[in-house]
Amino acid sequence: MSQASAKGNNPELWDRLLAELDDKLQLGLLDRMKRVKAYHFESGILFIELGNAEDEGYFKKGGALQHLELIAQDATGVRELRLREK
């Protein structure tokens, strides 16, 4: 089990998301997802607590969060992705 997998409630789905990011060569998103503090899959929603302020800024501007959400929907079957505030 990877270090990132130990940070949440469903390591298999999380690893599937990371593998999808890798397969699609979304290396910037992959690096940021490897740095998350915690994740939680619940009722079709993926909650992510980001690892640092730089990553938070990255996802709060532009379309990065929507892009990640589309990939997560395809890879894991979630319907929504939400960032948890610190």
N, C-alpha and C positions, 0 to 999 in steps of 0.2 A: 504494500500500500504506500502510495506517495505521501509526502509531507502535506500537500494540499488536501489530499483525501481525508486526512485525520481531522480536518477543520469543520466538518459538517455532518449532517445526518444521513447522507446517501452517497457514499464514495463511488459507487458504480455509475450513477448518473453524472456526477461531477467529472469523473474520468472520461466519460463519453463526451461531455462538453469540451474538455481540454483536447481530446483526440480530434474532435471535429474542427476546432480552431487550428490545430496543427495541420490537419489534412487540407484545409482551405488556405493555408499559408497566411493566417491572420496572426502573425508572430507578435505584433504589438499588443493585441488583445490577449493573446496567450500569456505573455509575460506578466501583464497586469492581473490576470486571473490566478496565476501562480502565487501572487503576492497577497491575495485576500486574507483577511484575518479570520473570517468565518463565512459559511454559506448555510442555507437551510431551504430545503424543498418542502413546501406545504400547500396542499389544496391547489395544485396547478400553478403555484407562484414560486419563483426562485428569489430568495432574499440573499443579498450579498453585502457583507461589511468589508469595505475596501481597506487595504493595508496602510495607505498614507494619503496625505493631503494632495500630493501631485496627482495620484490616480483619481481622487475625488474630483478635482478640477477638470481632468481629462474627460470624465464621463458626464459632467454637468454642462459641458459646452458641445456644440456641434451635434452630429448624429451618431456618435460612438455608442451611446447606450441603446439606441434603437437598432443599430447594426448588431450589437451583441445579443439583444433580445431576439431578433430574427434567427440568428444562429442557434441560440438556446432553445427556441421553440422547435426548430427542426431536429436538433440533436437529442433533446430530452423530453419533448412533449409538453413542456410547461406552456402556459398561455400568457404569462406575464413575468417580467423581471423588475425587481425593486431594489434600490440601494437603501441600506440601513444607515441612518445617521449615527455618528459617534456620540 
